[in-house]
Amino acid sequence: MEGDNRNNDVGEDHHHHLDKVMEIPHTSHTSLLRDMKGIKFDFHEIGDGEMVYALDSEEEREAFLEFVSFGGDHEVMMTSSVFWQLACLRARKFEAARALELLVRFEEWKKEHMIEERRVHKDELFAELLKEGVVIAMGNKDKTGRYMLTVRLGRINPERTTPRHAIVAIYFAIELLLVQYPESQSRGIVLCHDMSGATLSQFDTRTPKILMEAMSKALPVRFGGAYIMNAPWFMRMVFPVIRMFMSSKMRSRLKMLGSGFGKLRQYVDEDNIIEDMGGTFEPGDVDTYLQRINHIHTNMESFLESFHMPPPDVSEDGPSMPHFPPYDSNF
């Protein structure tokens, strides 16, 4: 229908439109379904919770040296941090060619979305999303070892939140996991989505379109699936159709858990379920979470510099090993 593009513009201005709120909210599940058909939910890199090498082990360091050698004089190897190089290598299970491709895409994605310019202390809307608990990551895991990203669509204010704000706020949560819980780079992450109170007017399909593509091809993380609870009526009608376009492996990772949070215990131990979902995990208040995000943002440069390659070792002891600082979840 003419004039009913629902902000799904493509072309040169596509990403410019991510900075605008949804102009034509969905009013029926059919319009929502039409827009969601364009979302690619299939992932070649599905997180299974397994580790290839122990963190900072000799095997991992040797694999990283091989990656550095493979990357050679590629520009991205000269301009990116050792930390992100290692994260991409872990996310691609130490396959050098695919890790290099991911590193290139990740650096491009950060520039495209101006991540460095969009920090929490520079934009109050990012802080607002985090304070409302729309997205949070605090280090809890499911039974397979994948780290959980808790999302609450029903807390979004569609009159203020643009897709760009939503995407970058989710990236902040993923970044926190990658930095403070580096196992997540290998084990993967899983969405824990409480849709309580969500309405059609809050569901902007531009956000999952960009986010799913980024998690599949551009972010150094393995997407392990989703636990969806308290889905509203329109999503219960849409999900069965969406599942038809997924691979069997991805369908098996999408868990619709009905009303309440009781079924979540099938996949997550009680001490890893946050308190307001009936568990005993204490994520801390939103102010603490915001402080953690701010701490990462204000200290990121020095943190990245702490990961480095020493000068070449010309002794008989072999090549210099990369320096990975000791793991510190309080960074």
C-alpha positions as CSV (number, residue, x, y, z in Angstrom):
1,M,0.0,0.0,0.0
2,E,1.4,3.4,-0.9
3,G,2.6,5.3,2.1
4,D,2.7,2.2,4.3
5,N,6.4,1.3,4.1
6,R,6.6,1.2,7.9
7,N,10.1,2.7,7.9
8,N,11.7,-0.3,6.2
9,D,13.4,1.9,3.6
10,V,16.4,0.5,1.7
11,G,19.1,2.2,-0.3
12,E,21.5,5.0,0.5
13,D,19.3,6.5,3.2
14,H,18.6,3.2,5.0
15,H,20.8,3.8,8.0
16,H,19.8,7.4,8.2
17,H,16.2,6.2,8.9
18,L,17.5,4.3,11.9
19,D,17.7,7.6,13.7
20,K,14.0,8.3,13.4
21,V,11.3,6.9,15.6
22,M,8.7,4.6,14.0
23,E,6.3,6.9,12.1
24,I,3.6,4.3,11.4
25,P,3.1,1.9,14.3
26,H,1.8,-1.6,13.6
27,T,-1.9,-2.0,14.2
28,S,-2.3,-5.6,13.3
29,H,-0.4,-8.9,13.4
30,T,-0.6,-9.1,9.6
31,S,1.4,-5.9,9.0
32,L,3.9,-7.1,11.6
33,L,4.2,-10.4,9.9
34,R,4.7,-8.8,6.5
35,D,7.7,-6.8,7.8
36,M,9.2,-9.6,9.8
37,K,9.4,-11.9,6.8
38,G,12.4,-9.8,5.7
39,I,14.4,-10.7,8.8
40,K,17.1,-13.3,8.5
41,F,17.1,-15.5,11.6
42,D,19.5,-18.2,10.3
43,F,23.0,-18.2,11.7
44,H,26.0,-20.2,10.5
45,E,27.7,-19.4,13.8
46,I,25.4,-20.9,16.5
47,G,26.8,-20.8,20.0
48,D,26.8,-24.2,21.6
49,G,28.4,-23.3,24.9
50,E,31.6,-25.2,24.2
51,M,35.2,-23.9,24.4
52,V,37.8,-24.8,21.8
53,Y,40.7,-23.9,24.0
54,A,40.9,-22.7,27.7
55,L,41.2,-19.0,28.0
56,D,44.8,-17.7,27.8
57,S,46.1,-21.3,27.5
58,E,49.3,-22.0,25.6
59,E,47.2,-23.6,22.8
60,E,45.1,-20.4,22.5
61,R,48.2,-18.2,22.4
62,E,49.8,-20.3,19.7
63,A,46.6,-20.2,17.7
64,F,46.6,-16.4,18.0
65,L,50.1,-16.2,16.7
66,E,49.1,-18.3,13.7
67,F,46.2,-15.8,13.2
68,V,48.5,-12.8,13.3
69,S,50.8,-14.5,10.8
70,F,47.8,-15.3,8.5
71,G,46.6,-11.7,8.8
72,G,50.0,-10.4,7.8
73,D,50.0,-6.8,6.6
74,H,46.2,-6.6,6.2
75,E,45.2,-3.0,7.2
76,V,42.7,-4.2,9.8
77,M,45.5,-6.1,11.6
78,M,47.5,-2.9,11.8
79,T,44.6,-0.7,13.1
80,S,42.5,-3.0,15.4
81,S,43.2,-4.0,19.0
82,V,44.7,-7.3,19.9
83,F,41.6,-7.7,22.2
84,W,39.2,-7.5,19.3
85,Q,41.4,-9.7,17.1
86,L,41.3,-12.4,19.8
87,A,37.6,-12.0,20.3
88,C,36.9,-12.5,16.6
89,L,39.2,-15.5,16.5
90,R,37.4,-17.1,19.5
91,A,34.0,-16.3,17.9
92,R,35.0,-18.2,14.7
93,K,36.5,-21.2,16.6
94,F,40.0,-20.3,15.7
95,E,39.5,-20.5,11.9
96,A,41.8,-17.7,10.8
97,A,40.2,-16.9,7.4
98,R,36.7,-16.5,8.9
99,A,38.1,-14.6,11.9
100,L,39.8,-12.1,9.7
101,E,36.6,-11.6,7.7
102,L,34.7,-11.1,10.9
103,L,37.3,-8.6,12.2
104,V,36.9,-6.5,9.0
105,R,33.2,-6.5,9.2
106,F,33.2,-5.6,12.9
107,E,35.4,-2.6,12.5
108,E,33.2,-1.4,9.6
109,W,30.1,-2.0,11.7
110,K,31.5,0.1,14.6
111,K,32.3,3.0,12.2
112,E,28.9,2.7,10.5
113,H,27.0,3.0,13.7
114,M,29.5,5.5,15.2
115,I,30.0,3.4,18.3
116,E,32.8,5.5,19.7
117,E,30.6,8.6,19.5
118,R,27.5,7.0,21.0
119,R,28.6,6.3,24.5
120,V,26.2,6.4,27.4
121,H,27.6,9.5,29.0
122,K,27.1,11.3,25.6
123,D,23.4,10.6,25.0
124,E,20.7,10.5,27.7
125,L,18.5,8.2,25.6
126,F,21.0,5.4,25.9
127,A,21.1,5.9,29.7
128,E,17.3,5.9,29.7
129,L,17.1,2.6,27.9
130,L,19.5,1.0,30.4
131,K,17.8,2.5,33.5
132,E,14.4,1.1,32.3
133,G,16.0,-2.3,32.1
134,V,15.2,-2.8,28.4
135,V,18.4,-4.7,28.0
136,I,20.8,-6.0,30.6
137,A,23.7,-8.4,30.8
138,M,25.2,-9.3,34.2
139,G,27.1,-12.6,33.6
140,N,24.5,-15.2,34.3
141,K,24.5,-18.3,32.1
142,D,22.2,-21.0,30.9
143,K,22.9,-24.7,31.5
144,T,25.1,-25.0,28.4
145,G,27.3,-22.2,29.6
146,R,26.1,-19.5,27.2
147,Y,25.8,-16.0,28.6
148,M,22.4,-14.5,28.9
149,L,21.2,-11.2,27.5
150,T,18.0,-10.2,29.1
151,V,15.6,-8.1,27.0
152,R,12.3,-6.5,27.9
153,L,10.5,-5.1,24.9
154,G,7.5,-3.9,27.0
155,R,9.7,-1.3,28.7
156,I,10.6,0.6,25.4
157,N,9.1,4.0,24.8
158,P,8.4,4.0,21.1
159,E,7.9,7.7,21.0
160,R,11.5,8.3,22.1
161,T,13.5,5.2,21.1
162,T,14.9,5.0,17.7
163,P,16.2,1.7,16.2
164,R,19.7,3.1,16.4
165,H,19.3,3.6,20.2
166,A,18.0,0.1,20.6
167,I,20.7,-1.5,18.5
168,V,23.5,0.3,20.2
169,A,22.1,-0.2,23.7
170,I,22.1,-4.0,23.0
171,Y,25.6,-3.7,21.7
172,F,26.7,-2.0,24.9
173,A,25.3,-5.1,26.8
174,I,27.1,-7.5,24.4
175,E,30.3,-5.4,24.8
176,L,30.1,-5.7,28.6
177,L,29.9,-9.5,28.3
178,L,32.8,-9.7,25.8
179,V,35.0,-7.5,28.0
180,Q,34.1,-8.6,31.5
181,Y,33.2,-12.3,30.7
182,P,35.6,-13.2,27.8
183,E,34.3,-16.8,27.9
184,S,31.2,-15.4,26.2
185,Q,33.3,-14.9,23.0
186,S,33.7,-18.7,22.6
187,R,30.6,-20.0,24.5
188,G,28.1,-17.6,22.8
189,I,25.2,-15.7,24.1
190,V,21.5,-16.4,24.3
191,L,18.6,-14.0,24.5
192,C,16.3,-14.2,27.5
193,H,13.3,-12.2,26.3
194,D,10.5,-11.3,28.7
195,M,7.7,-9.8,26.5
196,S,5.4,-8.9,29.4
197,G,3.4,-5.8,28.5
198,A,4.7,-5.6,25.0
199,T,2.3,-4.0,22.4
200,L,2.3,-3.8,18.6
201,S,3.2,-0.1,18.8
202,Q,6.5,-1.0,20.5
203,F,7.6,-3.5,17.9
204,D,9.8,-1.8,15.3
205,T,11.0,-4.4,12.9
206,R,14.0,-2.3,11.8
207,T,15.7,-3.2,15.0
208,P,15.7,-7.0,14.7
209,K,16.6,-6.8,11.0
210,I,19.8,-4.9,11.7
211,L,20.6,-6.7,15.0
212,M,20.2,-10.2,13.6
213,E,22.4,-9.4,10.6
214,A,25.0,-7.9,12.9
215,M,25.0,-10.9,15.3
216,S,25.3,-13.2,12.3
217,K,28.0,-11.5,10.4
218,A,29.5,-8.5,12.1
219,L,29.8,-8.9,15.9
220,P,32.4,-11.1,17.6
221,V,29.9,-13.3,19.3
222,R,28.1,-16.6,18.6
223,F,24.3,-16.4,18.9
224,G,23.0,-19.4,20.7
225,G,19.2,-18.9,20.5
226,A,16.4,-17.4,22.6
227,Y,14.1,-18.1,25.5
228,I,10.9,-16.2,25.0
229,M,8.4,-15.7,27.8
230,N,5.1,-14.0,28.2
231,A,4.7,-13.4,24.4
232,P,1.6,-11.3,23.6
233,W,-1.1,-12.6,21.4
234,F,0.3,-11.0,18.2
235,M,3.7,-12.7,18.6
236,R,2.0,-16.0,19.3
237,M,0.4,-15.7,15.9
238,V,3.6,-14.5,14.2
239,F,6.2,-16.9,15.6
240,P,4.9,-20.1,14.0
241,V,5.2,-18.5,10.5
242,I,8.6,-17.0,11.2
243,R,9.9,-20.5,12.3
244,M,9.1,-21.8,8.8
245,F,11.9,-19.7,7.4
246,M,14.5,-20.9,9.9
247,S,16.9,-23.9,9.7
248,S,16.0,-26.9,11.8
249,K,19.0,-26.1,14.0
250,M,17.8,-22.5,14.6
251,R,14.2,-23.6,15.3
252,S,15.5,-26.0,18.0
253,R,17.2,-23.0,19.7
254,L,14.1,-20.8,19.7
255,K,12.2,-21.7,22.9
256,M,8.7,-20.4,23.4
257,L,8.2,-20.9,27.1
258,G,4.6,-19.6,27.5
259,S,3.4,-17.5,30.4
260,G,5.4,-16.9,33.5
261,F,8.9,-18.0,34.1
262,G,8.5,-21.6,35.4
263,K,9.7,-23.3,32.2
264,L,12.9,-21.3,32.1
265,R,14.2,-23.6,34.8
266,Q,14.4,-26.4,32.2
267,Y,17.3,-24.4,30.5
268,V,18.7,-22.2,33.3
269,D,19.6,-23.1,36.9
270,E,17.8,-21.2,39.5
271,D,21.0,-19.4,40.7
272,N,21.4,-18.0,37.2
273,I,17.8,-16.8,36.8
274,I,17.4,-13.2,37.9
275,E,15.2,-12.5,40.9
276,D,12.3,-10.8,39.2
277,M,12.0,-14.0,37.0
278,G,11.8,-16.2,40.0
279,G,15.4,-17.1,40.5
280,T,18.1,-16.2,43.0
281,F,20.6,-14.5,40.8
282,E,21.1,-10.9,42.0
283,P,22.0,-8.7,39.0
284,G,22.2,-5.5,41.1
285,D,20.2,-2.4,40.5
286,V,20.1,-0.5,37.2
287,D,22.3,2.2,38.6
288,T,25.1,-0.3,39.2
289,Y,24.6,-1.7,35.7
290,L,24.9,1.8,34.3
291,Q,28.0,2.4,36.3
292,R,29.6,-0.7,34.8
293,I,28.8,0.4,31.3
294,N,30.2,3.8,32.0
295,H,33.3,2.4,33.5
296,I,34.0,0.3,30.4
297,H,33.3,3.3,28.1
298,T,35.6,5.7,30.0
299,N,38.4,3.2,30.4
300,M,38.1,1.3,27.1
301,E,41.2,2.9,25.5
302,S,43.6,1.9,28.3
303,F,42.0,-1.6,28.5
304,L,42.5,-2.2,24.8
305,E,46.1,-1.1,25.1
306,S,46.8,-3.6,27.8
307,F,46.4,-6.3,25.1
308,H,49.4,-6.2,22.8
309,M,52.0,-8.0,20.9
310,P,55.5,-7.5,22.3
311,P,58.4,-6.5,20.0
312,P,59.6,-9.5,17.9
313,D,61.8,-11.9,19.8
314,V,64.9,-12.6,17.9
315,S,66.3,-15.0,20.5
316,E,66.4,-18.8,20.2
317,D,63.4,-19.0,22.5
318,G,61.0,-18.6,19.6
319,P,58.5,-15.8,18.7
320,S,57.2,-13.4,21.3
321,M,53.9,-14.4,22.8
322,P,50.9,-12.0,22.9
323,H,50.2,-10.3,26.2
324,F,46.7,-11.0,27.5
325,P,46.1,-9.3,30.9
326,P,44.7,-11.4,33.7
327,Y,40.9,-11.9,33.6
328,D,39.2,-9.3,35.7
329,S,35.3,-9.2,35.7
330,N,35.4,-5.9,37.6
331,F,37.1,-4.0,34.8
